[in-house]
Amino acid sequence: MVTVECTDVGLSVISKAAMTQGMNSLVSVVYYNALATLILLPYFLFRRNKRASLTFSLLLRFFLLAFIGSSGQILYFTAIKFSSPTLSSAMANLIPIFTFLLAVIFRMEKLDLRRSSSQAKSLGAIVAVTGAFIVTLYKGPPLWMISSTSDSPHQLLLSQGSDWIIGGLLLVLVFIESATWNVVQAATVMEYPEEMTIVFFFTFFITIQSGIFSVIVERNLNAWKIKTNIEIIAIVCQAYQATLHLHGRYKAINDKSVALRKVGDALKAENAKLSAEKSLVEQQKAALKNEKARHQAEVARLNEAAGQQDKTIEALRERAISIAVEAVCKTRAGLFKEYLSGDHLKWIPQTMQEEIDMYEEMQRLKLEESQGAGVDGDVPNVDENLGDDASLDKDDAATTTDGPPQNGL
């Protein structure tokens, strides 16, 4: 980059000297681009990569690059004529700033003010633009006076104060075009990585465009004549800048694009890997979610079955209690009927407790019978009144065993 900047400064000084000696800026653009085209023609014919095919869209892209370049070159030499190489070198610092701004506008560069790199770029852009406007609008007094004639070499680097602002504004336009050209050429090199072929078509189309424009504007044949050696030196240096210098710039852009492409491919592969892992995790989450739903459904089913079992057990318990109560009632009724019918004499107690229970039951029945006779007075014989019932229940009593009832009756 230091070599490139030194080359640009030297070319500005030589161009300023040639134009001071009377060289026409439009004619110089035609001549040095034509010389650069002739230099690159053998390479294009014999060493061009045959695998990289040229399409109509690429040729249009090359023509657009040439149009931006030719207009920028014409404006540049006009600005040098009105200003000085010093101002041109100072304002050349605006090219990275304008390139950065255009890259942000066209979304080729991301600007995140939360990151330190973006903050540094923004601060650098503000400082560079401020310095460029100060250099353009304020020339300042000379540091020392040089007493010389109008033909002195020092006069080659100086211009009138009234032309300083015009030259500075033209340089601003030139560097805006240069930034646009950088963006377009970066996209072109990424699509077609043949640097020398791009440079050949670039200089070829500039020769045609600037030649047509110069013939229309400059009709004086004397302006097309090369009169001094400095003009020849300027044309040769400019042709060198248009070939090797541009090739080096395209080469750097191509190498950077290749490196960025490799990084992009690596990032794409990593992104694909992360996407696959994310998809696998999502599938596992979905499987776990389905398994959880299945377990919840199973738990709900088991809870429902347990509730049904509890209800069934409760119903069976109530039914068992009802059957037991009914059995006890029937048993007691049977005992009472057998006692009244005189069949109790056939009971033979198996245990002492059964005998005691039987005795207490008989005493209770006798007591109830005596109390009933005392109250009513004239009460018919219970055996006679219940004779029919006893005779009706004979069959039920006959179905029971001849032994006494069990405990707990």
C-alpha positions in Angstrom: 0.0 0.0 0.0 2.9 2.4 0.7 4.2 1.7 -2.9 0.8 2.3 -4.3 0.5 5.7 -2.5 4.0 6.7 -3.6 3.1 5.8 -7.2 -0.1 7.9 -7.0 1.7 10.9 -5.6 4.5 10.7 -8.3 1.9 10.3 -11.0 0.1 13.4 -9.8 3.3 15.4 -9.8 4.3 14.3 -13.3 0.7 14.9 -14.6 0.7 18.4 -13.1 4.0 19.2 -14.7 2.9 17.9 -18.1 -0.4 19.9 -18.0 1.6 23.0 -16.9 3.7 22.6 -20.1 0.5 22.5 -22.2 -0.6 18.8 -22.3 -4.3 18.4 -22.8 -5.9 16.3 -20.1 -8.5 14.7 -22.4 -5.8 13.8 -25.0 -3.6 12.3 -22.3 -6.4 10.0 -21.1 -6.9 8.7 -24.7 -3.1 8.2 -25.3 -2.2 6.4 -22.1 -5.2 4.1 -22.1 -4.5 3.2 -25.8 -0.8 2.4 -24.8 -2.0 0.3 -21.9 -4.4 -1.6 -24.2 -1.5 -2.4 -26.7 0.7 -3.6 -23.8 -2.1 -6.0 -22.5 -3.2 -7.2 -26.0 -0.6 -10.1 -26.2 -1.6 -11.4 -22.9 -5.2 -11.3 -23.8 -4.6 -13.2 -27.1 -2.1 -15.9 -25.9 -2.2 -16.3 -22.1 -5.8 -15.7 -21.2 -7.4 -18.6 -19.3 -9.7 -20.3 -21.8 -11.8 -21.9 -19.0 -13.1 -18.5 -17.9 -15.7 -17.7 -20.5 -16.8 -14.2 -21.3 -20.5 -13.5 -21.4 -22.5 -10.4 -22.5 -23.3 -9.5 -19.0 -19.6 -9.5 -18.1 -18.8 -7.3 -21.0 -21.5 -4.9 -19.9 -19.9 -4.9 -16.4 -16.5 -4.1 -18.0 -18.1 -1.3 -20.0 -19.6 0.1 -16.8 -16.3 -0.1 -15.0 -14.6 1.7 -18.0 -17.3 4.4 -18.0 -16.8 5.1 -14.3 -13.0 5.0 -14.7 -12.9 7.3 -17.8 -15.1 10.0 -16.2 -13.1 9.8 -13.0 -9.8 10.1 -14.9 -11.0 13.2 -16.9 -12.3 14.8 -13.7 -9.1 13.9 -11.9 -6.8 15.6 -14.4 -9.1 18.6 -14.5 -9.0 18.8 -10.7 -5.1 18.5 -10.7 -5.0 21.4 -13.2 -7.1 23.6 -10.9 -5.4 22.5 -7.6 -2.2 20.7 -6.8 -0.8 17.2 -6.2 -0.6 18.0 -2.5 -4.3 18.6 -2.3 -4.9 15.4 -4.4 -2.8 13.3 -2.1 -4.5 14.7 1.0 -8.0 14.2 -0.3 -7.2 10.7 -1.5 -7.8 9.6 2.1 -11.5 10.1 1.4 -11.6 7.0 -0.9 -11.7 4.4 1.9 -14.3 6.5 3.6 -16.6 6.7 0.6 -16.0 3.0 -0.1 -17.0 2.2 3.4 -20.2 4.3 3.2 -21.2 2.8 -0.2 -20.5 -0.7 1.1 -22.8 0.0 4.1 -25.5 1.4 1.8 -25.4 -1.6 -0.5 -25.3 -4.0 2.5 -21.8 -5.3 1.6 -20.6 -4.1 5.0 -22.3 -4.4 8.4 -22.3 -1.4 10.7 -22.9 -2.2 14.4 -22.1 0.7 16.6 -22.0 -1.6 19.6 -18.7 -3.1 18.3 -15.4 -1.4 18.7 -14.4 -1.9 15.1 -17.5 -0.2 13.8 -17.0 2.7 16.2 -13.4 3.1 15.0 -14.6 3.1 11.3 -17.2 5.7 12.1 -14.8 7.9 14.0 -12.2 7.6 11.2 -14.8 8.5 8.6 -15.8 11.7 10.5 -12.2 12.8 11.0 -11.3 12.1 7.4 -14.2 14.0 6.0 -13.6 16.9 8.4 -9.9 17.1 7.4 -10.8 16.9 3.7 -13.2 19.9 3.9 -10.6 21.9 5.9 -7.9 21.2 3.3 -10.4 22.1 0.5 -12.0 25.2 1.9 -8.9 26.7 3.8 -5.7 27.0 1.9 -3.8 29.1 4.5 -0.9 31.4 4.1 2.4 30.2 2.6 5.1 29.1 5.1 7.8 30.8 3.1 7.9 33.0 0.1 9.7 31.7 -3.0 11.1 34.3 -5.3 11.0 32.7 -8.7 9.9 33.3 -12.2 6.8 31.8 -13.7 8.8 29.0 -15.3 10.2 27.9 -11.9 9.6 24.2 -11.1 8.0 25.3 -7.8 5.2 26.9 -9.8 4.3 23.5 -11.1 2.9 22.5 -7.8 1.0 25.7 -7.1 -2.3 27.1 -8.3 -4.2 30.3 -7.9 -6.3 30.6 -4.7 -9.5 31.1 -6.7 -9.0 27.7 -8.4 -8.2 25.9 -5.1 -11.8 25.3 -4.0 -12.9 24.3 -7.6 -10.1 21.7 -7.7 -11.0 20.4 -4.2 -14.7 20.0 -5.1 -13.7 18.2 -8.3 -11.5 15.9 -6.3 -14.4 15.1 -4.0 -16.4 14.0 -7.0 -13.4 12.0 -8.3 -13.0 10.1 -5.1 -16.7 9.4 -4.8 -16.5 7.9 -8.3 -13.4 5.9 -7.2 -15.3 4.5 -4.2 -18.1 3.5 -6.6 -15.6 1.9 -8.9 -14.0 0.0 -6.0 -17.4 -1.5 -5.1 -18.2 -2.5 -8.7 -14.8 -3.9 -9.4 -14.9 -6.0 -6.2 -18.2 -7.6 -7.3 -16.8 -8.1 -10.8 -13.6 -9.8 -9.6 -15.6 -12.1 -7.4 -17.6 -13.2 -10.4 -14.8 -13.3 -12.9 -11.3 -13.9 -11.3 -9.2 -13.0 -14.3 -7.4 -9.8 -13.3 -5.5 -9.1 -16.5 -8.5 -9.7 -18.7 -10.5 -7.3 -16.7 -7.7 -4.7 -16.9 -7.5 -5.2 -20.7 -11.2 -4.6 -21.3 -11.1 -1.7 -18.8 -8.4 0.1 -20.7 -9.9 -0.9 -24.1 -13.3 0.5 -23.3 -11.8 3.7 -21.7 -9.8 4.3 -24.9 -13.0 4.1 -27.0 -15.2 6.2 -24.6 -12.6 8.9 -23.9 -11.6 9.0 -27.6 -15.2 9.7 -28.7 -15.6 12.3 -25.9 -12.2 14.0 -26.7 -12.9 14.2 -30.4 -16.2 15.9 -29.7 -14.8 18.3 -27.1 -11.3 19.0 -28.4 -11.3 19.6 -32.1 -8.0 21.5 -32.3 -5.4 19.2 -33.9 -2.5 20.9 -32.2 -3.8 19.6 -28.8 -3.4 16.1 -30.0 0.4 16.6 -30.7 3.0 15.6 -28.1 5.4 18.5 -27.9 7.6 17.9 -24.8 9.4 15.0 -23.2 7.5 15.5 -20.0 4.3 14.7 -21.8 5.8 11.4 -23.1 7.0 10.6 -19.6 3.5 11.4 -18.2 1.8 9.2 -20.8 4.1 6.2 -20.1 3.8 6.5 -16.4 0.0 6.7 -16.7 0.0 3.6 -18.9 2.1 1.8 -16.3 -0.4 2.9 -13.7 -3.2 1.6 -15.8 -1.6 -1.9 -16.3 0.6 -3.1 -13.5 -0.9 -0.8 -10.8 -4.4 -1.8 -11.7 -3.4 -5.5 -12.0 -1.9 -5.3 -8.5 -5.1 -3.8 -7.2 -7.3 -6.4 -8.9 -4.9 -9.1 -7.7 -5.3 -8.0 -4.1 -9.0 -7.8 -4.4 -9.1 -11.3 -6.0 -6.9 -12.8 -3.2 -9.1 -11.2 -0.6 -12.2 -12.4 -2.3 -10.8 -15.9 -2.5 -9.9 -15.8 1.2 -13.4 -14.4 2.0 -14.9 -17.1 -0.2 -13.0 -19.8 1.7 -14.1 -18.3 5.0 -17.7 -18.1 3.7 -17.6 -21.7 2.7 -16.2 -22.7 6.1 -18.9 -20.7 7.7 -21.6 -22.2 5.5 -20.3 -25.7 6.4 -20.3 -24.8 10.1 -23.8 -23.3 9.7 -25.0 -26.4 8.0 -23.5 -28.5 10.8 -25.2 -26.3 13.4 -28.4 -26.5 11.5 -28.3 -30.3 11.5 -27.5 -30.4 15.2 -30.3 -27.9 15.8 -32.7 -30.1 13.8 -31.6 -33.2 15.7 -32.2 -31.3 19.0 -35.6 -30.2 17.8 -36.5 -33.8 16.9 -35.3 -35.0 20.3 -37.4 -32.3 22.0 -40.4 -33.3 19.9 -39.9 -37.0 20.8 -39.5 -36.1 24.5 -42.6 -33.9 24.3 -44.6 -36.8 22.7 -43.2 -39.2 25.3 -44.3 -36.8 28.1 -47.7 -36.5 26.6 -48.0 -40.3 26.3 -46.9 -40.7 30.0 -49.4 -38.0 31.0 -52.2 -39.9 29.1 -51.1 -43.2 30.7 -51.1 -41.6 34.2 -54.6 -40.1 33.5 -55.8 -43.5 32.4 -54.4 -45.2 35.5 -55.9 -42.5 37.7 -59.3 -43.0 36.0 -59.0 -46.8 36.4 -58.0 -46.4 40.1 -61.1 -44.2 40.6 -63.3 -46.7 38.9 -61.8 -49.5 41.1 -62.3 -47.3 44.2 -66.0 -46.8 43.2 -66.4 -50.5 42.6 -64.8 -51.4 45.9 -67.0 -48.9 47.7 -70.1 -50.3 46.0 -69.1 -53.9 46.8 -68.4 -52.9 50.4 -71.8 -51.2 50.7 -73.4 -54.3 49.1 -71.6 -56.6 51.5 -72.7 -54.6 54.4 -76.3 -54.6 53.1 -76.2 -58.4 52.6 -74.7 -58.9 56.1 -77.3 -56.7 57.7 -80.1 -58.5 55.7 -78.6 -61.9 56.7 -78.5 -60.9 60.4 -82.1 -59.6 60.3 -83.3 -62.8 58.6 -81.4 -64.9 61.1 -82.8 -63.1 64.1 -86.3 -63.3 62.7 -85.8 -67.1 62.2 -84.6 -67.5 65.8 -87.6 -65.6 67.1 -90.1 -67.7 65.0 -88.4 -70.9 66.0 -88.6 -69.9 69.7 -92.2 -69.1 69.4 -93.0 -72.3 67.6 -91.2 -74.4 70.3 -88.4 -75.6 68.1 -85.8 -74.1 70.3 -85.6 -77.2 72.4 -83.7 -78.9 69.7 -80.9 -76.4 69.9 -77.9 -77.9 71.5 -75.3 -75.3 72.5 -71.8 -76.1 71.3 -70.0 -73.6 73.6 -70.7 -71.9 76.9 -70.9 -68.5 75.2 -73.6 -69.8 72.9 -75.6 -71.1 75.9 -75.3 -67.8 77.7 -76.4 -65.9 74.6 -79.3 -68.2 74.1 -80.4 -67.9 77.7 -80.2 -64.1 77.7 -82.2 -64.0 74.5 -84.9 -66.3 76.0 -85.1 -64.1 79.1 -85.5 -61.0 77.1 -88.3 -62.6 75.0 -90.1 -63.7 78.2 -89.8 -60.2 79.7 -91.3 -58.6 76.6 -94.1 -61.1 76.6 -95.0 -60.5 80.2 -94.9 -56.8 79.8 -97.2 -57.0 76.8 -99.7 -59.1 78.8 -99.8 -56.6 81.7 -100.5 -53.7 79.6 -103.2 -55.1 77.3 -104.8 -57.3 79.9 -106.8 -59.5 77.7 -104.2 -60.5 75.1 -104.8 -63.5 73.0 -102.3 -66.3 73.1 -99.2 -65.5 71.1 -98.8 -69.1 70.0 -102.3 -69.1 68.7 -102.0 -65.8 66.8 -98.7 -66.8 65.4 -99.7 -70.3 64.7 -100.4 -69.6 61.1 -97.1 -67.7 60.7 -95.2 -70.5 62.4 -96.8 -73.1 60.2 -96.0 -71.0 57.2 -92.4 -70.6 58.2 -92.0 -74.3 58.9 -90.5 -74.8 55.5 -88.0 -72.0 56.0 -87.0 -73.4 59.4 -86.7 -76.9 57.9 -84.1 -75.7 55.5 -81.8 -74.5 58.3 -79.5 -76.9 60.2 -80.6 -78.6 63.3 -77.8 -77.1 65.3 -78.0 -73.8 67.2 -77.1 -70.4 65.6 -73.5 -69.1 65.6 -72.1 -66.3 67.7 -72.9 -62.7 67.0 -76.6 -63.1 66.3 
